[in-house]
Structures are given as C-alpha cells and as structure tokens.
Amino acid sequence: MFFHVTSAAGANRNGYGVLLAFDCEGRRRGTFSSDGRIIDPRGLAVDEREGLLSSNSGADRVLALDPDGKVIRDTGPIAALNPGGGNFGPDGPVLRRTTIMAFPAALDAAGEHALPPGVVLFPRGFAFGHDGQLFLA
C-alpha cells in the first residue's frame, strides 16, 4: 500500500507539479506522477469503485489518474475554477471552491453547482455518507 500526496515547491524544491508516493512507514517512494497537467496540485481523492485517483490542479482543471499514475481523464482548463479540495461523491468527483461543484465521473462535461452559489462561501471540507448525503465542515 502506498500513500500519495500533493506537493508544491518547498524546502526540497523538487516536488512542485508532481504527485509523490510514500509507503505506510512514511518513507518516500518517489514520484507517482509528473504529468505536465499537474500544476500546483490542491488535493487528492480516491474513487475505490474505479480504482482512480483524482487531483484538482491550480491550473483550473480536474484530472483522474490510474493506479500507475497516468492521466486518463481531464476536464481541460475551466476558467476561474481555482479548486481547493476534492472528494468523490455518489456520481463522480466533487470539488470545493467558493461553493461545491460536482463533475461527472468521466470528466467529460461541465461541473454543476451542488449547492447554490453564495450558500456556503468557503467550505472548509466536505464528505459523503454511505447513502450519498453531503456533510459540510
């Protein structure tokens, strides 16, 4: 089992724009993915049904990666998306920005507001119950 984390430039300066892998003991296992579309990654989510890892990027896009770190789905740039974190809902990736936006699992269509704009201006986190109910922090 490996853990994957997003990384930005820091003390080591060699993690910007990549997803890193660590083992259960916290030892770095190397770069999981360095696809050029991964820019300033803001969060990760795991879709256990499809075995995919989703990352939202500071480049205003959402990516889905296979278990080998290859990008297999990409929304393409979405103007002013500025995602802040993500999770998988019952029907696909869901992102946090100034509201919560839901995307189809295939990432092949525009996202929709899961909550009306302005209801929760800056959600700090969210999760879904086993029945699909949305919980906000």
C-alpha positions in Angstrom: 0.0 0.0 0.0 1.2 3.5 -0.9 0.0 6.9 0.2 0.0 9.7 -2.4 0.3 13.3 -1.6 0.2 16.5 -3.5 3.3 18.6 -3.3 4.4 22.1 -4.1 7.8 23.8 -4.0 9.1 23.7 -0.5 12.4 23.2 1.3 13.4 20.5 -1.2 12.1 22.3 -4.3 11.7 19.0 -6.2 8.1 18.4 -5.6 6.4 21.2 -7.5 3.9 20.0 -10.1 4.1 16.3 -9.1 2.2 13.8 -7.0 4.6 11.9 -4.6 4.2 8.4 -3.2 5.1 7.3 0.4 4.9 3.9 2.0 3.0 3.1 5.2 6.1 3.9 7.3 6.3 7.4 5.8 9.3 6.7 3.6 9.2 8.5 0.2 8.8 6.0 -2.7 9.3 8.6 -5.4 7.2 10.4 -7.9 3.8 8.9 -8.5 3.0 11.2 -11.4 4.7 14.1 -13.1 2.3 14.7 -15.9 2.6 18.3 -17.2 -1.0 19.0 -16.4 -0.3 18.6 -12.7 0.4 22.2 -11.7 0.2 23.3 -8.0 -2.0 20.3 -7.0 -4.6 21.2 -4.4 -5.9 17.9 -3.3 -6.5 14.2 -3.9 -9.4 11.9 -3.7 -9.7 8.2 -4.3 -12.5 6.5 -6.2 -12.5 3.0 -4.8 -15.1 1.8 -7.3 -13.0 2.6 -10.3 -9.5 2.5 -8.6 -8.8 6.0 -9.7 -7.0 8.9 -8.0 -8.4 12.4 -8.7 -6.4 15.5 -8.4 -7.6 19.1 -8.8 -5.0 21.4 -10.1 -4.1 25.0 -9.7 -4.2 25.1 -13.5 -8.0 25.1 -13.2 -8.7 21.5 -14.1 -9.6 18.2 -12.7 -7.6 15.1 -13.5 -8.2 11.4 -12.9 -5.2 9.1 -12.7 -5.0 5.3 -13.0 -3.1 3.2 -10.4 0.2 3.7 -12.5 0.0 7.5 -12.3 -1.1 8.0 -15.9 -3.7 10.7 -16.5 -6.7 9.0 -18.1 -9.3 11.8 -17.7 -9.0 15.5 -17.9 -11.7 18.2 -17.8 -9.4 20.6 -19.6 -9.0 24.1 -18.3 -12.1 25.6 -16.7 -11.8 29.4 -16.4 -11.6 30.6 -12.7 -12.2 27.1 -11.3 -9.5 27.6 -8.6 -10.3 24.3 -6.8 -9.4 23.9 -3.2 -10.0 20.3 -2.3 -12.0 17.4 -3.6 -13.8 14.2 -2.8 -15.7 11.5 -4.7 -19.5 11.7 -4.4 -22.0 9.1 -5.5 -21.7 10.1 -9.2 -18.2 11.3 -9.6 -15.7 13.9 -8.4 -16.9 16.8 -6.3 -14.7 19.9 -5.8 -14.6 22.7 -3.2 -14.1 26.3 -4.4 -16.3 29.2 -3.4 -19.1 26.6 -3.4 -19.2 22.9 -4.0 -19.2 21.8 -7.7 -19.9 18.2 -8.9 -18.5 16.7 -12.1 -19.5 13.5 -14.0 -17.1 10.6 -13.3 -15.9 10.7 -16.9 -14.9 14.4 -16.5 -16.4 14.9 -20.0 -18.9 17.6 -19.2 -19.0 20.9 -17.2 -19.4 20.8 -13.5 -22.6 21.8 -11.8 -23.2 23.6 -8.5 -24.0 21.0 -5.8 -25.1 24.0 -3.7 -26.3 27.3 -5.0 -23.5 30.0 -5.2 -23.3 32.1 -2.1 -24.9 29.5 0.3 -21.5 28.3 1.7 -18.9 30.8 0.5 -15.8 29.0 1.6 -16.5 25.4 2.7 -13.5 24.1 4.7 -14.2 20.4 3.9 -16.9 18.0 3.0 -17.6 14.3 2.8 -20.4 12.0 1.8 -22.2 9.4 3.9 -22.7 5.9 2.7 -26.1 7.0 1.5 -24.7 9.9 -0.6 -25.7 12.6 1.9 -23.4 15.6 1.8 -21.8 16.8 5.0 -20.0 20.2 5.3 -17.3 21.4 7.7 
